[in-house]
Amino acid sequence: MLRFMPVGDSQTIGSAGEHTWRYRLWQHLRDTYGGPFTLVGPRETLYDKATDSPTSYEYADPDFPRAHLAGWGEGWLHMAPLIGEAARSCRADVLLVSLGLIDLGFYTNAQQTAENVRAFVAEARAARPKVRMAILPVIPNIRAESEPDFGAQVTLFNELLAKAVADLDEPRSSLLLTSPPPSYDINFDTYDGTHPNASGEQKIAAAFADAMWQAWGLGERYGD
């Protein structure tokens, strides 16, 4: 059984009424991956905007493994201390990580965020020495487009993230930097400039699926 753990912020946990990219990726792997697999993590809920809390189970389609480690307003800073126990207790084999926007927006600059990436990797490997990680850069968002200084921090962080992945990659615990979804457009793929709508969910799922297929031979190219 191959165990995938989605790790992320609001783009990953999703909110009430959504499918989430986690669901889209599960659908794809269900149809293309030849062996048993599941999604794991210590959490299962969506974010409920009405109560401002992660307490909703109102998935657009709840019939899939909903487990994850994602939180509205959480970033590398928050997940680095949690990933060791989560990976250990859930026996994660592959971490699917989408973090960074929250860190840069509220907590840390690009360099500090990159240091938290390295701390996250160290904690995950201490718990699961052979764990693999596919990591998505910070993708287009309204703040990066409307605020040049913030956009520059996003660009710098993505460069530092690529360097960290290259530095830390090793044969027994592969690190994989996924490509940003090539056609991702905040005007068509989000509902507010930041959070993915249905097409955005598909494109984020595709970014992970295509990277894992190309690098590790898992599944097939998304949409094939």
HELIX and SHEET records of a PDB file:
HELIX    1   1 SER A   10  ILE A   13  1                                   4    
HELIX    2   2 TRP A   21  THR A   32  1                                  12    
HELIX    3   3 TRP A   76  CYS A   90  1                                  15    
HELIX    4   4 LEU A  101  ILE A  102  1                                   2    
HELIX    5   5 ASP A  103  TYR A  107  3                                   5    
HELIX    6   6 ALA A  110  ALA A  127  1                                  18    
HELIX    7   7 ILE A  142  SER A  146  1                                   5    
HELIX    8   8 PRO A  148  LEU A  168  1                                  21    
HELIX    9   9 ILE A  186  ASP A  189  1                                   4    
HELIX   10  10 ALA A  198  TRP A  216  1                                  19    
SHEET    1   A 3 PHE A  37  LEU A  39  0                                        
SHEET    2   A 3 LEU A   2  GLY A   8  1                                        
SHEET    3   A 3 LEU A  69  ALA A  70  1                                        
SHEET    1   B 5 PHE A  37  LEU A  39  0                                        
SHEET    2   B 5 LEU A   2  GLY A   8  1                                        
SHEET    3   B 5 VAL A  94  SER A  98  1                                        
SHEET    4   B 5 ARG A 132  LEU A 136  1                                        
SHEET    5   B 5 LEU A 175  LEU A 177  1                                        
SHEET    1   C 2 LEU A  46  ASP A  48  0                                        
SHEET    2   C 2 SER A  53  SER A  56 -1                                        
END                                                                             
